[in-house]
Amino acid sequence: MVTHRSASSHTPVLLSESLRALSVQPGGRYIDCTLGGGGHAASILDHSSPGGQLLGIDADPNAIEVTRERLQKYKESVLLVNDNFVNLQAICHKFDFSPVHGILFDLGLSSLQLNGNNRGFSFQHDAPLDMRFNPKQKVTAADILNTTSEARLAYLIKTYGEESNCYRIARSIVKERPIETTRQLARLIEKASIRRGKIHPATKTFQALRIAVNHELEYLETSLKQAVDILGFGGRLVVITYHSLEDRIVKQFMQRESRGCVCPPQTPICICHHTPRLKLINRKVITPSITEVNLNPRSRSAKMRAAERITTPGDAYATTEDHSFITIAKSNGWRKPALMKKIRMAFIAA
């Protein structure tokens, strides 16, 4: 069981940078899609007071339990949901929590998960090879290791871990089955490794297994598409990633949504009719300062990207009255709940 003390020691990454990128303001509505230890959530609620609201989502029930206590003083302004962010749109629809001013994804493992000694996320503790964010999910890391073919294991380790030694590791895993604990797997990988680098030779394989168990990359791409639909005009999307696979998905998504035509270069005329829905806030990726890395070494691989929701021709409405409401929305007037209700009623009536 994760303790409340663990939550208090949680250090949110790129905190001030993410608050600036979200443009947090009093009375705003925000979504933290990866609640973790609640560090970002608490700061968002602090800066959006008075009147701010926050929807916090996490697939890990331990994170919900611990963060509920941490955010107790904001209980009238916060809604915590134990679910995966791949269901973002359905969650917002269920609780009538849209449009919003900002959506944050902090995709790294929280201190609660890394320091937990029974979840199998880290080889620093000898634990069962679980790695599920949500314990109700059926497939564990041990299931994948002990039932997957050698070729498929090598593919997963290479694709999700970017591990060049994937074939030797996969062969060793199949030879030594069954594998049940983190230390057993880590020692096996150490023996299979040809050369050592700055990081432990098991790091990339553990990353690959975690991603495979939780479908992280597929869920991320799906969720980013949903997030754009939930943002109000001028709302901000902020994503913090910790490895190149995640960052590549976020970078390509934001670039694609900030461009017009996305047809292949060889296409003579545009046939996609794509219109931009986002405007990039930071063209250059934001990384932690040297000071932050020294204080929190786990932040060293973090990269943050941000974009702002803009209007498109498809957001326009036929009548002059509807157009005036859109103009108000673009000038941030929609941020007032009463006005937002009036805008919605006008659209429904149209």
C-alpha positions as CSV (number, residue, x, y, z in Angstrom):
1,M,0.0,0.0,0.0
2,V,1.3,3.4,-0.9
3,T,1.5,5.8,2.1
4,H,0.4,9.4,2.4
5,R,4.0,10.2,3.2
6,S,5.0,9.1,-0.2
7,A,2.6,11.6,-1.8
8,S,4.1,14.5,0.2
9,S,7.5,13.6,-1.1
10,H,6.3,13.7,-4.7
11,T,8.0,16.4,-6.8
12,P,6.1,17.5,-9.9
13,V,8.3,18.0,-12.9
14,L,8.5,21.3,-14.8
15,L,5.9,22.8,-12.5
16,S,6.3,26.5,-13.1
17,E,6.7,25.9,-16.8
18,S,3.5,23.9,-17.1
19,L,1.5,26.5,-15.1
20,R,2.7,29.2,-17.5
21,A,2.0,27.0,-20.6
22,L,-1.5,26.2,-19.3
23,S,-2.0,30.0,-18.6
24,V,-3.8,29.1,-15.3
25,Q,-6.1,31.8,-14.2
26,P,-8.7,32.3,-11.4
27,G,-12.1,30.6,-12.3
28,G,-10.6,28.3,-14.9
29,R,-11.5,24.7,-15.5
30,Y,-8.6,22.3,-16.0
31,I,-8.0,18.5,-16.5
32,D,-5.0,16.7,-15.1
33,C,-5.0,13.4,-17.1
34,T,-2.3,11.8,-15.1
35,L,-2.9,12.7,-11.5
36,G,0.0,10.8,-9.9
37,G,1.0,12.3,-6.6
38,G,-1.2,15.3,-7.2
39,G,1.6,17.9,-7.3
40,H,0.5,19.5,-10.6
41,A,-3.1,19.3,-9.6
42,A,-2.6,21.1,-6.2
43,S,-0.7,23.9,-7.9
44,I,-3.3,24.3,-10.7
45,L,-6.0,24.6,-8.0
46,D,-3.9,27.1,-6.0
47,H,-3.4,29.3,-9.1
48,S,-7.0,29.0,-10.4
49,S,-8.5,30.1,-7.0
50,P,-11.0,31.5,-6.5
51,G,-13.5,29.7,-8.6
52,G,-11.2,27.2,-10.3
53,Q,-12.2,23.6,-11.0
54,L,-10.1,20.5,-11.7
55,L,-10.9,17.1,-13.0
56,G,-8.2,14.6,-12.1
57,I,-7.8,11.3,-13.8
58,D,-5.6,8.4,-13.1
59,A,-5.7,4.7,-13.9
60,D,-4.0,3.8,-10.6
61,P,-6.5,3.6,-7.7
62,N,-3.6,4.2,-5.3
63,A,-3.0,7.6,-6.9
64,I,-6.6,8.6,-6.5
65,E,-6.6,7.5,-2.8
66,V,-3.5,9.4,-1.9
67,T,-4.3,12.5,-3.9
68,R,-7.8,12.8,-2.5
69,E,-6.3,13.3,0.9
70,R,-3.7,15.8,-0.5
71,L,-6.5,17.9,-2.2
72,Q,-8.9,17.7,0.8
73,K,-9.0,21.5,1.2
74,Y,-10.2,21.8,-2.4
75,K,-12.9,19.1,-2.2
76,E,-15.6,21.5,-3.5
77,S,-13.6,22.3,-6.6
78,V,-12.0,18.9,-7.6
79,L,-13.4,15.8,-9.1
80,L,-11.2,12.7,-9.1
81,V,-11.9,9.8,-11.4
82,N,-10.2,6.3,-11.4
83,D,-10.0,5.6,-15.1
84,N,-7.6,5.7,-18.0
85,F,-7.2,8.9,-20.0
86,V,-8.0,7.0,-23.2
87,N,-11.6,7.5,-22.0
88,L,-11.1,11.2,-21.6
89,Q,-14.1,12.3,-23.8
90,A,-16.5,9.8,-22.2
91,I,-15.4,11.0,-18.7
92,C,-15.9,14.7,-19.6
93,H,-19.3,13.9,-21.1
94,K,-20.4,11.9,-18.0
95,F,-19.5,14.7,-15.6
96,D,-20.4,17.6,-18.0
97,F,-16.8,18.9,-17.7
98,S,-16.2,20.7,-21.1
99,P,-15.1,22.9,-22.6
100,V,-12.1,23.5,-20.4
101,H,-9.2,26.1,-20.3
102,G,-6.4,23.6,-20.1
103,I,-5.5,19.9,-20.2
104,L,-2.2,18.5,-18.8
105,F,-0.6,15.1,-19.5
106,D,2.4,14.3,-17.4
107,L,3.3,10.9,-18.8
108,G,6.1,9.8,-16.4
109,L,5.8,7.3,-13.6
110,S,5.0,8.9,-10.3
111,S,7.1,8.6,-7.2
112,L,4.2,6.6,-5.8
113,Q,4.7,3.9,-8.4
114,L,8.5,3.9,-8.6
115,N,8.9,3.8,-4.8
116,G,6.2,1.1,-4.3
117,N,7.8,-2.2,-3.6
118,N,5.0,-4.5,-4.9
119,R,4.2,-3.2,-8.3
120,G,7.2,-4.3,-10.4
121,F,7.8,-1.0,-12.1
122,S,11.4,-0.7,-10.9
123,F,14.2,-3.3,-10.5
124,Q,15.4,-1.4,-7.4
125,H,12.9,-3.5,-5.5
126,D,12.4,-7.3,-5.8
127,A,8.7,-7.6,-6.6
128,P,6.3,-9.5,-8.8
129,L,6.4,-8.5,-12.5
130,D,3.1,-6.7,-12.5
131,M,3.5,-3.2,-14.0
132,R,-0.2,-2.6,-14.4
133,F,-1.4,0.9,-13.7
134,N,-4.8,-0.5,-12.9
135,P,-4.8,-3.7,-10.9
136,K,-8.2,-4.7,-12.4
137,Q,-6.5,-5.1,-15.8
138,K,-5.9,-8.8,-16.6
139,V,-2.5,-8.9,-18.4
140,T,0.7,-8.4,-16.4
141,A,4.3,-8.1,-17.4
142,A,4.9,-11.7,-16.2
143,D,2.1,-12.9,-18.5
144,I,3.8,-11.2,-21.5
145,L,7.2,-12.5,-20.6
146,N,6.1,-16.1,-20.1
147,T,3.6,-16.6,-22.9
148,T,4.9,-14.4,-25.8
149,S,7.0,-15.9,-28.6
150,E,10.7,-15.1,-28.8
151,A,10.2,-13.1,-32.0
152,R,7.4,-11.1,-30.6
153,L,9.3,-10.3,-27.4
154,A,12.3,-9.1,-29.4
155,Y,9.9,-6.8,-31.4
156,L,8.4,-5.4,-28.2
157,I,11.7,-4.7,-26.6
158,K,13.1,-3.2,-29.8
159,T,10.0,-1.1,-30.6
160,Y,9.0,0.1,-27.1
161,G,12.4,0.1,-25.4
162,E,14.6,1.0,-28.4
163,E,16.9,-1.7,-27.2
164,S,19.6,-2.8,-29.7
165,N,20.3,-5.9,-27.7
166,C,16.7,-7.1,-28.1
167,Y,17.3,-10.4,-29.7
168,R,19.8,-11.7,-27.1
169,I,17.5,-10.5,-24.3
170,A,14.4,-12.2,-25.8
171,R,16.4,-15.4,-26.3
172,S,17.5,-15.4,-22.7
173,I,14.0,-14.7,-21.4
174,V,12.5,-17.7,-23.4
175,K,15.4,-20.0,-22.2
176,E,15.0,-19.0,-18.5
177,R,11.2,-19.1,-18.3
178,P,9.2,-18.9,-16.1
179,I,10.3,-15.4,-14.9
180,E,8.3,-14.0,-12.0
181,T,10.2,-11.2,-10.3
182,T,11.9,-7.9,-11.1
183,R,15.3,-9.0,-9.8
184,Q,15.2,-12.2,-11.7
185,L,14.6,-10.4,-14.9
186,A,17.2,-7.7,-14.2
187,R,19.9,-10.3,-13.5
188,L,19.0,-12.2,-16.7
189,I,19.3,-9.0,-18.8
190,E,22.6,-8.1,-17.2
191,K,24.0,-11.5,-18.2
192,A,22.6,-11.1,-21.8
193,S,24.1,-7.6,-22.2
194,I,27.1,-7.3,-24.4
195,R,28.3,-3.9,-23.2
196,R,27.3,-1.5,-20.4
197,G,26.4,2.2,-20.7
198,K,25.4,4.9,-18.3
199,I,22.0,3.4,-17.5
200,H,21.3,-0.1,-16.1
201,P,21.1,-2.6,-19.0
202,A,17.6,-3.6,-17.8
203,T,16.1,-0.1,-18.0
204,K,15.0,-0.2,-21.6
205,T,13.4,-3.6,-21.4
206,F,11.5,-2.6,-18.2
207,Q,10.2,0.5,-20.1
208,A,9.1,-1.7,-23.1
209,L,7.2,-4.1,-20.8
210,R,5.4,-1.3,-19.0
211,I,4.4,0.4,-22.3
212,A,3.2,-3.0,-23.7
213,V,1.2,-3.9,-20.5
214,N,-0.6,-0.5,-20.4
215,H,-0.9,0.2,-24.1
216,E,0.6,3.6,-23.4
217,L,1.5,4.7,-26.9
218,E,-1.8,3.7,-28.5
219,Y,-3.8,5.3,-25.7
220,L,-1.7,8.5,-25.9
221,E,-2.5,9.2,-29.6
222,T,-6.2,8.5,-29.1
223,S,-6.3,10.8,-26.0
224,L,-4.6,13.7,-27.7
225,K,-7.3,13.7,-30.4
226,Q,-10.0,13.7,-27.7
227,A,-8.3,16.5,-25.8
228,V,-8.5,19.0,-28.8
229,D,-12.2,18.4,-29.0
230,I,-12.7,19.1,-25.2
231,L,-10.6,22.4,-25.2
232,G,-12.4,25.7,-25.4
233,F,-11.2,28.3,-27.8
234,G,-7.9,29.6,-26.5
235,G,-7.6,26.6,-24.2
236,R,-4.1,25.0,-23.8
237,L,-2.9,21.5,-24.2
238,V,0.3,20.7,-22.3
239,V,2.2,17.4,-22.5
240,I,5.3,16.3,-20.6
241,T,7.0,13.2,-21.9
242,Y,10.0,11.2,-20.7
243,H,11.2,9.2,-23.7
244,S,11.6,9.6,-27.4
245,L,8.6,7.4,-28.4
246,E,6.1,9.5,-26.5
247,D,7.7,12.8,-27.5
248,R,7.6,11.8,-31.2
249,I,3.9,11.1,-31.0
250,V,3.2,14.4,-29.2
251,K,5.4,16.4,-31.5
252,Q,4.0,15.0,-34.7
253,F,0.4,15.3,-33.4
254,M,0.8,19.0,-32.5
255,Q,2.6,19.8,-35.8
256,R,-0.1,18.1,-37.8
257,E,-2.9,19.9,-36.0
258,S,-1.2,23.2,-36.4
259,R,-0.9,22.9,-40.2
260,G,-3.3,23.3,-43.0
261,C,-2.8,20.7,-45.7
262,V,-1.3,17.4,-44.5
263,C,-1.3,15.6,-47.9
264,P,1.8,13.8,-48.9
265,P,4.4,16.1,-50.7
266,Q,3.8,14.3,-54.0
267,T,0.1,15.1,-54.1
268,P,-0.4,17.8,-56.8
269,I,-3.5,19.4,-55.1
270,C,-4.9,19.2,-51.6
271,I,-7.4,16.4,-51.1
272,C,-7.3,16.2,-47.3
273,H,-9.0,19.6,-46.7
274,H,-7.4,19.6,-43.3
275,T,-7.6,22.8,-41.3
276,P,-5.4,23.7,-38.3
277,R,-7.0,23.4,-34.8
278,L,-4.0,24.2,-32.7
279,K,-1.3,26.9,-32.5
280,L,2.1,25.9,-31.2
281,I,3.0,27.7,-28.0
282,N,6.6,26.6,-27.8
283,R,8.2,25.8,-31.1
284,K,11.3,24.5,-29.2
285,V,10.8,21.8,-26.7
286,I,11.0,22.9,-23.0
287,T,13.3,20.9,-20.7
288,P,14.1,21.2,-17.0
289,S,16.7,23.6,-15.8
290,I,20.0,22.4,-14.4
291,T,18.8,23.4,-11.0
292,E,15.7,21.3,-11.3
293,V,17.6,18.3,-12.5
294,N,20.0,18.6,-9.6
295,L,17.1,18.7,-7.1
296,N,15.1,16.0,-8.9
297,P,17.3,13.7,-11.0
298,R,14.2,11.9,-12.3
299,S,13.3,15.0,-14.3
300,R,16.4,14.9,-16.5
301,S,14.6,13.3,-19.5
302,A,11.5,15.4,-19.3
303,K,10.3,17.3,-22.4
304,M,7.3,19.6,-22.5
305,R,5.3,20.7,-25.5
306,A,2.3,23.0,-25.5
307,A,-0.3,24.2,-28.0
308,E,-3.4,26.4,-28.0
309,R,-6.9,25.6,-29.4
310,I,-7.9,27.9,-32.2
311,T,-11.1,28.3,-34.2
312,T,-11.5,26.7,-37.7
313,P,-14.0,27.3,-40.5
314,G,-15.9,24.3,-39.1
315,D,-16.4,26.2,-35.8
316,A,-18.3,29.0,-37.6
317,Y,-22.1,29.1,-37.5
318,A,-24.6,30.3,-40.1
319,T,-26.3,33.2,-38.4
320,T,-25.0,36.6,-37.3
321,E,-26.1,35.9,-33.8
322,D,-24.1,32.6,-33.7
323,H,-21.1,34.4,-35.1
324,S,-21.3,37.0,-32.3
325,F,-21.2,34.2,-29.7
326,I,-18.1,32.7,-31.4
327,T,-16.5,36.1,-31.2
328,I,-17.2,36.3,-27.4
329,A,-15.8,32.8,-27.0
330,K,-12.6,33.6,-28.8
331,S,-12.1,36.6,-26.5
332,N,-12.2,34.2,-23.5
333,G,-15.7,35.3,-22.5
334,W,-16.7,31.6,-22.6
335,R,-14.6,31.1,-19.5
336,K,-17.6,32.4,-17.4
337,P,-20.0,29.4,-16.8
338,A,-23.2,31.4,-17.1
339,L,-22.1,32.8,-20.5
340,M,-21.0,29.3,-21.6
341,K,-24.5,28.0,-20.8
342,K,-26.1,30.8,-22.8
343,I,-23.8,30.0,-25.8
344,R,-24.7,26.3,-25.6
345,M,-28.4,27.1,-25.6
346,A,-28.1,29.4,-28.6
347,F,-26.2,26.6,-30.5
348,I,-28.9,24.0,-29.6
349,A,-31.7,26.4,-30.7
350,A,-29.9,27.0,-34.0
